[in-house]
Amino acid sequence: MGVAVSTVFKILNEYKSTGEVKSPVKIKPKSKTTISDTEESVKCAIRRKVDTFFFNNEIPTVKKIMACVNEDPDLPNYKKSTFYELMKHIGFKYDKRQRNSRLLDRKDIVLWRRKYLREIKKYRKEGKIIYYMDETWVNAGHTKEKIWQDKTVISAKYAFLNGLSTGLRNPTGKGKRLIVVHIGSEKGFVDNGLWVFESHSTKEYHEEMTGDAFHEWFRKVLPQLEPNCVIVMDNASYHTVKKERLPTTSWNKAQITDWLASKEIPLEHDMLKQELLSLVNQHKSIYDKNVVDEMAKEQGKLLLRLPPYHCELNPIELIWAQVKGYVARNNKTFNIKDVKRLLVEAVQSVAISQWQNCVKHVIEKEEPRFWDVDNRMEDIAEVVINLGSDSSDSD
């Protein structure tokens, strides 16, 4: 029959002691965590782990950081090779100084972060209203992971005979997924700004959104925002769709020539492709524009881009946690329609004071923390080399 003798004896003993037989639990192999399916919140949490080392003036190595991440029950477990690549993906470099190896933010990420912190501080001083927008997701099976349980109930039969319950019904899995988009400020969520739709894919939710769909939502929401405001958003691909394609090395000579001619840029007929591309580089800044940036500009509004994987600098992330908490506490059916109703209720229940507290937390805690981290990193770092140039991390 293909059943081991030990399994048969185990089933018989279980029946004698409890009066019932449960199907043997099949242990499924743990799915491999890949970079592509790593959620944004996880990447931000890992960045925070690295920052902790800097605050303690301790050199962060892949080995040390991975140990901290794998010990955290709220984060996935990684193997060294995957984690190493993930650190590069998030934007860290591998720095080697004498016998100590450590991970540091890439220079462009540091400069981006400093520029963002300076600009948002300037806009606040100018009295501009600042809106924060972001996307998130909620699964049909979203519920609280930890609850009080009656450990005296040893079986369904015991519960039945004693008039007890075996506990809450659990979801069979994550279930269907809702993608959620919204925007808000210290004055609360923007009226009619909520956009919710059901995902038809198991991929990471950013891959579910398209530029055209986001542009349609953004176009509807823009008139609802205060004049001369600032809109903070991240650099998801659908946030950075170019208004027009610009020539690259993959273009052939004729295509580059046609583009230059369409812009009335003078050129010589005997120019090499490299010369044409050099000419493009001299002028492309004029035409290198994002669709949403131009949409906002037409209405006298300004976009401010968050540095990659810095969700802590966006107060709406704290609002999302409150919204998801409401859904988790009240999700009884694990039905996608009911979850959508709970989601709308949760958004409507967020008070202006909650928004103000979240914005205050970012201004008083997160922004100074990143500013301090950069100063500490500069004290630690002296020589920076590319992560890919040395794959060892023995410390």
N, C-alpha and C positions, 0 to 999 in steps of 0.2 A: 504493500500500500504506500510505500515511500515515507512512512512515519517512524521515527526512531523509537526504540523501546523506552528510553528515558522519558520521552515526551508522553507516552501512554501512561506510565506510572505517575507522572506529574499531574496529568488530567484526573486520574483516579483519586489521588490524594486530595486534589482540590475539591472534587465532588463530595468526598467523605467529610471534609471539614466545613464547607460552606453550603452544600446542598445544591450547588449550581456549577455549570461549566462555562467558562468564558473562552472565546476564540483566542488561540495563541497570538500574542502580539508579535507582529512581524517588524523587525527593526530595519527601517529603511536607511540606506546609506545617506549620510549628511550631504546635502547638495553643496557643490563647490561654490564658494563666494568669488564672484568675478568683479572686475573693476566696473564693467558696463552696467551691472545691476546694483551697484552700491548707491544707496539713496543719498541725497544731498545732506540730510541731517546727520548721517553717519560720517560723512567727510568733514563736516563742521566739528563734530565731536572729536574726531581724530586730531584736527588742528588744535583744538583746545588742550588735548593731552600733551602735544608738543610744547604749547605755550607754558604749561605748568613747569616743564623743565627749565625754561628760560627764567621764569619767576624765581625758581630756586637756584639760579645760576649754575645749573647742572647741564653737562653736555648731553643732548639727546641723540641716541643712536637708534638704528632700526630695531635692534634687539630689545632695547629698553622700552621703546614706544610700543612695539608689538606686544610685549608682555603686559603692559598696562591695558591695552585694548582688549586682548584676549581674556584678561581677568575680569573685565567689565561685563556683567550679565546682560546689559542692554545693547551691547555691540556684537557684531559677528566675530567669529574666530577666523584668523588668517594664517596661511602658511607664509614663510619668509619671502619666497619669490613673488607671490601675489602682493603681499604687503609692500614690498620694495617698489614694485611698479605703481601701486596705488599712491605712495608718497610722492612719486614723480608726477603722477597725474594731478594731484591736488595742488602742486606748485612748489614743492620743496627741492632743494639741491643737496647734493652730498658734498660736504666740506671736509677736507683732510688736512690736519695740521700736526706735523710730527707723528706721534703715535696715537693721537686721538682722532677718531672719526665722528662726525656729527651731522645732523640734518638742519638745514637752514632754508628759509623762504628764498625763492628765486628773487633776484634783484628787481625784475620787472613787477613782481607781485608786491614787493615792499614799496616801490615807487607809486604804484597804483593805489595802494592802501593809504599812503601818506597824502596823496593828491585828493582822494575821496574825503578823508578826515578834515583836511584844510578847507575844502570847498563847502562841505555841509555845515561846518562851523561858520563860514562866511555868510552863507545863505540865511542861517538862523539870525545872525546879527543884523542882516538887512531886513528882517521881519517877514521873509517869505514863508508862505504855508508849504509844508513839506508833506507829500503823500508817499505812502509806502505800498507797493503792490507786489504780489507774489502768487504762485500757484502751489497747491498741495493736493493730496488725495485722501480718500477715506474708503476702506474696504467694507463690504457688506458684513464681514465677520469681525469688524472692529469692536472690541470689548475690553473690559478691564482684565489684565493678566493675573492679578493677585486679588483674591477674595478670602473671606473667612470660610473655613470648611470644617464640617463635623467629622473629626477623625475617628469617632466611635462607631460610625456606620461602616461596617466591614463588607457588606454585600447588599444587593438589591433585595434579597429575601429577608435579611435582617431588618432593613428599613421598612419593608411591607408589614412584617409581623409586629413591629413596634410603632407603627403609625408615623414613621419618619420619612424624610426625603433623602434621595441620594445626591442632592445638590443641584446646582444650576445646570441647565442644558448648555452644552458648549457648541460653538459653530463647527461645522464639518471641515472648514478651511477658511481661507481669506475671502473667498467668494468674489462676486463682481466688484468693480472699482469705480468710484466717482472721482472725476477730476474737478477741482474747485479753483476758481480764479476770483480775486477780489482786490480792492484797494481802499485804503483808509488813512486817517491822520489823527491828530490829537482830538479832533472833533468827532471821531467815530468812523464807522464804515461809510463809504459814499453811497447815497441812495441809488438804487437800481444798478449797483456795480457788481452784484453777485452773478457769476456765471458758473453753472454746474452742468456737466454732461457725463454720460456713462462711457467708460473706457471699453474698447473692444479688443484690447490687447493685454497680454501679461507682461509687456515690456515696461521699462522704467517710464514713469508718467511723462517726462519731458519729451519722450519720443512719440507720444500720442498727439501732441499739439502741432499744429501747422502754422506757418507764418500768416497765411490768408485769414484763418479763423481768428488768430489773435489780433490781427489788424482790424478786423470787423468789430470785435469787442472793444478795442482801444478807441476806435473812432466814435463809438456810441458813448463811452465813458468820459471822454475829454471835455465835452461841454458842461459836465456836472462838476468839474473842478474849478477852484478859485482862480481868477486871473493872476498872471505873473507868479505862478506856483512852481515848485520843483517836484518832480516825480522820481522816486528812487526805485530802481529795479535791477535785477541781476542780468547776466549775459547769456541767458539761454538762447539757443540758435534762432528761435522764432522772435526773440526780442531784437535781434541784430541783422535782420534780412536787409541786404543792400538795396538801395533804390535802383541801381543799375549794376550790371556786371562790368568789372574792370579787367583790362588785359593782364594776363599772367604768362609765365613761360610756356604754359601748355597751348597757348594760342599760336596759330601759324602767322607768318609774316603778313599775309594779305589781310587777316582779321585785325591785326594790330594797326596796320596802315589805314584801314577803313575807319577804325575807332578814332584815330588821331584826326583824320580828315573830317569826321562828323563833329569834332570839337573845334574845327578850324585852327588846329595847331600846325604851324609851318614845319615841313620836313623835306629832306632831300630824297629824290627818287632812288638814289643808289645806297641808301642807308642799310646797314646790316640789321638783323633782328635784335641784336644786343643794343645797338644804338637806338632803335625804335623803343625798346623797353625802357632805356634810360630816359628817353624823352617822356614816356608815360609817367615814370616816377617823379619827374619834375612838375607834373601838372595834376596828378591823380588826387591829391588832397582836396582839390576843388570839387571833385565828383564823388569822392568816397563818403557817401552819406547813407545813414540807415533810414528805413521807411518810417518807423515810429518816431524817431528824433525829428524828422521833417514834419510829421503830422502835428507833433506837439509845438514845434516852432511856429507853425502857421497860426496857432491860436495863442501865441505869446507865452508859451509854457516851456519848461526846460527839463530835460532828462538827466539824471545823475546815476552813473553805473556803479554798482557795488563791485569790489574786487572779487575774483573768483573764489567760491567756497567760503564766503564770509557771512553766512546767514545770521550770525549773532548780531551783526550790525543792522539788521532789518527787524524793527519791532513787531511786524506782522507775524513773524515766526512764533513769538510768544502768544499772540492772539490765536494762531492756529492750534497751539497746544491746548488752550482753553476750549476751543470749539471741539476739537477731537475728544477731549476729556468728557464733555457733555454727551457726545454721541456714545462713547464707551460706557458711561454710567447708565444710559437709558436704552441701549440696544438690547431688545429682548427677542426679536424675531429673526434677526440676521437676514432680513429681506431688503433688497436694494432700494425699493420704493420707500420703505419705512425709514431706512437710513438717510435717504435724501430729505425726508420730512424732518428728521431730527437735526440734520445738518442746517437746514434753513432756520429751525427754531434756535439752534445754538448761535448762529450768526446774529439773529435778531436780538438775542439776549445779552450780547456783549455791550456793556455800558461804556459811555464816554470816559468815565473815570478809569476803566480798565485799560483803554487805549492810552490815556495820559500816563498811567503807571508804567506801561510797557515802553513808551517813548522815553520816559524819565530814566528807566533802568538802562537803556542803551546809551543815553547821553552821559549819565553819571558813572556807569560801571563798564560797559563794553568798549566804548570809544577810548576812554583813558587807558584801559587795559591794553588795547592794541598799540596805542601810542607808546606806552611803557615797554611793551614787548619789543618793539622796533629799536628802542634805545638800548635795551639789554642785549639784543642780538648784535648790534653794532659793537658793543663792548666785548662780546665773546668772539665775533668773527673777525679774522684778519685776512685770510686767504680763501677764496671761494673757487671751486672748480666744478665742472659739470658732473652731475650725478652719474652719468653713463660712463665716465672715464675710469672709474674704479668701482668694481662690484663687490669688493670686500667690506665687511663690517664686523670685525672680530671682537670689538669692545662690548 
